[in-house]
Amino acid sequence: MDSQQAASCVQLDDEGDLVLLVRGVGKSGSGSSSFLVSSKILSLASRVFAAMLSPRFAEGRQLQEARQQGPDQWPIITLEEDDVVAMDFILSVIHFKADRLQTQIPLTAEEIANIAIHSDKYDFNGSLTPWITEWCGHHRFPVSARRRLRDMGYGILAAYLFRSPQLETMSAHFAKTMPPDFTETWEKYKLMECLPEEMWSK
């Protein structure tokens, strides 16, 4: 990593030993962001990263080689087609830097759904438990008046991907006010493709 790249890198751990380069999709468009993180924290927070950073995989061997080269020799792991905003939130929370996100809170239904997708993808649900508990309640999930039906779908999607025990309660509550043709609205939103078909009829 050159000096210009280092300057633009979000330092979530001043003593970090790994850079995650997130190449964005979704709200983040085609942009990207890099984060200096702790491989130890990542491995503790996510079984996916624990496996990825083990010697069995190229990323883990890359990390070992960088450690042998000396301090500040950060290997770069690129995460393709991930939402930058969602990964920024998750990585900040697990590195105890949630305070830097205050300008983004409260989050929208779409942002929470995106976080759920990435949390499920990388197995961060355990590390996000306090946030998941706060979000996954029908009276707490942010449903906007303008996009009420869409946001209820995002709430069910988030609860499903977070494996929340409140999924059934949330689904039953939202279903009471959904019109019979609610699936026609849900089909317009790409994120809803992540909800299995059997959940659409519950």
C-alpha positions as CSV (number, residue, x, y, z in Angstrom):
1,M,0.0,0.0,0.0
2,D,1.5,3.3,-1.0
3,S,1.4,6.6,1.0
4,Q,-1.7,7.9,-0.8
5,Q,-3.6,4.7,-0.3
6,A,-2.6,4.7,3.4
7,A,-3.8,8.3,3.9
8,S,-7.3,7.5,2.5
9,C,-7.6,4.2,4.5
10,V,-10.1,4.3,7.4
11,Q,-8.1,3.3,10.4
12,L,-10.4,1.2,12.6
13,D,-7.4,-0.2,14.5
14,D,-4.2,1.9,14.8
15,E,-2.2,-1.3,15.3
16,G,-4.1,-3.2,12.6
17,D,-2.4,-5.7,10.4
18,L,-4.7,-6.1,7.5
19,V,-6.4,-3.8,5.0
20,L,-9.9,-4.7,3.6
21,L,-10.6,-3.1,0.3
22,V,-14.4,-3.1,-0.2
23,R,-15.5,-2.5,-3.8
24,G,-19.0,-1.3,-3.5
25,V,-22.4,-2.1,-4.9
26,G,-25.8,-0.9,-3.9
27,K,-26.0,2.6,-2.5
28,S,-22.3,2.8,-2.7
29,G,-22.4,2.5,-6.4
30,S,-19.1,1.5,-8.0
31,G,-17.0,3.2,-5.4
32,S,-14.7,1.6,-2.9
33,S,-13.3,2.1,0.6
34,S,-10.4,0.6,2.5
35,F,-10.2,-0.2,6.2
36,L,-7.2,-0.9,8.4
37,V,-8.5,-3.7,10.6
38,S,-7.3,-6.3,13.1
39,S,-7.1,-9.8,11.8
40,K,-7.5,-11.1,15.3
41,I,-10.8,-9.2,15.8
42,L,-12.1,-10.2,12.4
43,S,-11.3,-13.9,13.2
44,L,-13.0,-13.7,16.6
45,A,-16.1,-11.9,15.2
46,S,-16.6,-14.1,12.1
47,R,-16.0,-17.8,11.4
48,V,-15.8,-16.9,7.7
49,F,-12.9,-14.6,8.2
50,A,-11.3,-17.0,10.8
51,A,-11.2,-19.6,8.0
52,M,-10.2,-17.1,5.3
53,L,-7.2,-15.9,7.4
54,S,-6.0,-19.3,8.3
55,P,-2.9,-20.8,6.6
56,R,-5.2,-23.0,4.5
57,F,-6.2,-20.1,2.3
58,A,-4.3,-17.6,0.2
59,E,-5.4,-14.7,2.3
60,G,-4.0,-16.3,5.5
61,R,-0.7,-17.1,3.8
62,Q,-0.6,-13.5,2.5
63,L,-1.1,-12.3,6.1
64,Q,1.7,-14.5,7.4
65,E,4.1,-13.3,4.8
66,A,3.4,-9.7,5.6
67,R,4.1,-10.3,9.3
68,Q,7.5,-11.7,8.4
69,Q,8.3,-8.5,6.4
70,G,7.9,-6.2,9.4
71,P,5.5,-3.6,10.8
72,D,3.2,-1.6,8.5
73,Q,3.5,-4.2,5.7
74,W,-0.3,-4.6,5.5
75,P,-1.6,-7.1,3.1
76,I,-4.7,-6.1,1.2
77,I,-7.7,-8.3,0.9
78,T,-10.3,-7.2,-1.7
79,L,-14.0,-7.9,-1.0
80,E,-15.8,-7.6,-4.4
81,E,-19.5,-6.6,-4.8
82,D,-20.1,-5.7,-1.2
83,D,-22.0,-2.7,0.0
84,V,-19.5,-0.2,1.4
85,V,-21.9,1.4,3.9
86,A,-23.0,-1.9,5.3
87,M,-19.4,-3.1,5.7
88,D,-18.3,0.2,7.2
89,F,-21.0,-0.2,9.8
90,I,-20.2,-3.8,10.6
91,L,-16.4,-3.3,10.7
92,S,-16.8,-0.2,12.9
93,V,-19.0,-2.0,15.4
94,I,-16.8,-5.0,15.8
95,H,-13.7,-2.7,16.3
96,F,-15.6,-0.7,19.0
97,K,-15.7,2.4,16.8
98,A,-19.5,2.8,16.5
99,D,-19.1,6.4,17.7
100,R,-17.8,7.4,14.2
101,L,-21.2,6.3,12.8
102,Q,-23.3,8.7,14.8
103,T,-24.1,10.9,11.7
104,Q,-25.6,7.8,10.0
105,I,-27.9,6.7,12.9
106,P,-30.8,6.1,13.0
107,L,-30.5,3.7,10.0
108,T,-33.1,3.2,7.4
109,A,-34.9,-0.1,6.7
110,E,-32.8,-0.5,3.5
111,E,-29.5,0.1,5.3
112,I,-30.4,-2.5,8.0
113,A,-31.4,-5.0,5.4
114,N,-28.1,-4.5,3.6
115,I,-26.3,-5.0,6.9
116,A,-28.2,-8.2,7.5
117,I,-27.2,-9.5,4.1
118,H,-23.5,-8.9,4.8
119,S,-23.7,-10.1,8.3
120,D,-25.2,-13.3,7.1
121,K,-22.6,-13.6,4.3
122,Y,-19.6,-13.2,6.6
123,D,-21.2,-14.7,9.8
124,F,-21.2,-11.6,12.0
125,N,-24.6,-12.1,13.6
126,G,-23.1,-13.1,17.0
127,S,-21.0,-9.9,17.1
128,L,-24.0,-7.7,16.2
129,T,-26.4,-9.2,18.8
130,P,-27.1,-5.9,20.6
131,W,-28.0,-4.2,17.4
132,I,-30.0,-7.1,16.1
133,T,-32.0,-7.2,19.3
134,E,-32.8,-3.5,19.0
135,W,-33.8,-3.7,15.3
136,C,-35.8,-6.9,15.2
137,G,-39.0,-6.0,16.7
138,H,-42.1,-4.9,14.8
139,H,-42.4,-1.8,17.0
140,R,-38.7,-0.9,16.6
141,F,-37.9,-1.6,13.0
142,P,-37.9,1.7,11.0
143,V,-40.9,1.6,8.6
144,S,-41.3,4.8,6.6
145,A,-44.8,6.1,5.7
146,R,-43.8,6.5,2.0
147,R,-42.4,3.0,1.5
148,R,-44.3,1.1,4.2
149,L,-44.8,-2.1,2.3
150,R,-41.3,-2.3,1.0
151,D,-39.9,-1.5,4.5
152,M,-42.0,-4.2,6.1
153,G,-40.4,-6.6,3.6
154,Y,-37.0,-5.4,4.5
155,G,-37.8,-5.9,8.2
156,I,-38.8,-9.5,7.6
157,L,-35.7,-10.1,5.4
158,A,-33.4,-8.6,8.1
159,A,-35.0,-10.7,10.9
160,Y,-34.7,-13.8,8.7
161,L,-31.0,-13.2,7.9
162,F,-30.2,-12.2,11.4
163,R,-31.9,-15.4,12.6
164,S,-33.8,-13.4,15.1
165,P,-36.2,-15.1,17.5
166,Q,-38.6,-12.2,16.7
167,L,-39.0,-13.2,13.1
168,E,-42.3,-15.0,13.5
169,T,-43.7,-12.2,15.7
170,M,-42.6,-9.5,13.3
171,S,-43.9,-11.4,10.2
172,A,-47.3,-12.0,11.8
173,H,-47.7,-8.3,12.9
174,F,-46.7,-7.0,9.5
175,A,-49.0,-9.5,7.7
176,K,-52.0,-8.0,9.4
177,T,-51.8,-4.8,7.3
178,M,-50.4,-6.2,4.1
179,P,-52.6,-6.1,1.0
180,P,-53.1,-9.4,-0.9
181,D,-50.9,-8.3,-3.7
182,F,-47.9,-7.4,-1.5
183,T,-45.5,-9.7,-3.5
184,E,-45.9,-7.4,-6.5
185,T,-44.3,-4.6,-4.6
186,W,-41.6,-6.8,-3.1
187,E,-40.6,-8.1,-6.5
188,K,-39.6,-4.6,-7.5
189,Y,-36.7,-4.6,-5.0
190,K,-33.5,-6.6,-5.7
191,L,-32.7,-7.0,-2.0
192,M,-35.9,-9.0,-1.5
193,E,-34.3,-11.7,-3.7
194,C,-32.4,-12.7,-0.6
195,L,-35.6,-13.8,1.1
196,P,-36.5,-17.5,0.3
197,E,-39.7,-18.1,-1.6
198,E,-41.2,-20.0,1.3
199,M,-41.0,-16.9,3.4
200,W,-43.1,-14.9,1.0
201,S,-46.2,-16.9,1.7
202,K,-46.0,-16.9,5.5
